[in-house]
Amino acid sequence: MGSLIKAIKMVSSKEELKKHNLHPQKKLGQNFLIDRNIANIIINTLNIKKSSVIVEIGSGLGELTHLIAAKAKKVIAVEIDTKLLDISKNLLSAYNNIEFINKDILKTSFNIPETYKVIGNIPYYITTPVILFLLDIIPRPVLFVLMIQKEVAQRLTAKSGSKVYGSLSIFVQYRCKVEIIKYIKKTAFYPQPDVNSALVKFTLLDEPPVKVKNEKLFFDIIQTGFMYRRKMLINAISRYANLGIDKKELEKAFKYLNLSPSIRAEKLSMSELADLSNHIKK
Ligand code: SAH
């Protein structure tokens, strides 16, 4: 951590809001980070170089923005709340490497020629839409770091056999290496959120970790398998999914792959689910 960063005073969200007679808006998930140690951990996780371009989702009053701007080539700060954005623009006027965008992140498109990374201390209710948005956005980021609800972080990193393993775990792990960097206490935020948090790093993979011939079929099987997670996978697919897959064909594939016919989706690893989808004849 450079001394420059240490020297920069963290914006005091509480005081700053008071000064402008503003209150944190719950409906916009405004829980400001007030813990400098956690801010430093976020900055370290981003591994910012002098050449880095960083997109920040929900820049708020600019607490993280200025730490990033001090290290990066450029910050693109996206904030939906015009009042907060204006305050942060003022506070950070000394920087000439911040582009402020007053928009909903989910309706923003980027024109970034370089590789870039994304950071977001985001409202928890938009976690899944933000992840899906970041997985699809072009050009794609190298990695994204998100502050999300602890339980969601555990679900996203879960492996087969875990109670919280689900279709979203597989969907995200098919595209990214997902790591929980640190669990974060409520006291790191003002106001304190209702739930505990985790800082999670998603590194986009160049190739999926398993070979899948038909991605639509693979994800259809996963979705149905977990939608009916208490049912045997064979029945879930043949009875409940509208996939037009014959039960006999399924039984053959299960047998060929040495899978018990009574197995449920939650017991199968991503690679077993890939094998299964690759061996089903439609
Ligand atoms: N980055 C600051 C603020 C985090 S609070 C910090 O770490 O302290 C979350 C921020 O996201 C708020 O400023 C909120 O206004 C903003 N926000 C909420 N929904 C958004 C959306 N759809 N697009 C962009 N910003 C959003």
Residues whose N, C-alpha, C, O or C-beta is under 5 A from the ligand:
A	BS01	SAH	L28 G29 Q30 N31 F32 L33 I57 G58 S59 G60 L61 E63 L64 V78 E79 I80 D81 K103 D104 I105 L106 N121 I122 P123
